[in-house]
Amino acid sequence: MSELAQLKWRCRRGMKELDVLLEGYLQTHYLEASPAEQGAFRDLLEQQDPVLFAYIVGRERPASEEERRVIDTLRRAS
């Protein structure tokens, strides 16, 4: 299975809203992102849905600058 196929599978979450945002980022931003930002996206996929949702709605912020950039991109896309 290719890396993109694996990532697409990992974008499938328990919340449809997260599915749409994460898959959208993967399709439109991931390949053009820097290696550090790609790594941050992969790290974010390790988070539980409530944490990711809190990041996206702005209740919490990730500690990593790269993860914050990915979240900001996800928030602009919503």
C-alpha positions in Angstrom: 0.0 0.0 0.0 1.4 3.4 -0.9 2.1 6.1 1.7 -0.8 8.2 0.4 -3.2 5.3 0.5 -2.1 4.6 4.1 -2.6 8.2 5.1 -6.0 8.4 3.4 -7.0 5.4 5.5 -5.7 7.1 8.7 -7.8 10.2 7.8 -10.9 8.1 8.3 -12.1 9.1 11.7 -15.1 8.7 14.0 -16.3 12.2 13.1 -17.3 12.9 9.5 -16.2 16.5 9.9 -12.7 15.4 10.6 -12.8 12.9 7.7 -13.6 15.7 5.3 -11.0 18.2 6.6 -8.2 15.7 6.9 -8.8 14.1 3.5 -9.1 17.5 1.9 -5.7 18.5 3.4 -4.2 15.3 2.1 -5.5 15.8 -1.4 -4.8 19.6 -1.8 -1.8 20.4 0.5 0.1 17.4 1.6 2.3 16.7 -1.5 3.3 20.4 -1.7 4.0 20.7 2.0 7.5 20.8 3.4 8.8 17.5 4.9 8.4 19.0 8.4 4.8 19.9 7.7 4.1 16.5 6.3 5.6 14.9 9.4 3.4 17.2 11.5 0.3 16.1 9.6 1.3 12.4 10.2 1.8 13.2 13.9 -1.6 14.9 14.1 -3.2 11.7 12.7 -2.0 10.0 15.9 -4.2 12.2 18.0 -7.6 11.2 19.3 -10.6 12.7 17.6 -11.6 15.0 20.5 -8.1 16.4 20.6 -8.0 17.0 16.9 -11.5 18.6 17.0 -10.4 20.9 19.9 -7.4 22.0 17.8 -9.6 22.7 14.7 -12.2 24.7 16.6 -9.5 26.6 18.5 -10.2 25.4 22.0 -6.6 24.0 22.2 -3.4 24.6 20.2 -0.8 22.0 19.4 2.6 22.5 21.0 4.5 22.2 17.7 4.7 25.1 15.3 4.5 22.8 12.3 1.3 21.2 13.7 -0.1 24.6 14.3 0.5 25.4 10.6 -1.3 22.3 9.5 -4.2 23.1 11.9 -4.4 26.6 10.5 -4.5 25.3 7.0 -7.3 22.8 8.0 -9.2 25.7 9.7 -9.0 27.9 6.6 -10.3 25.0 4.5 -13.4 24.5 6.6 
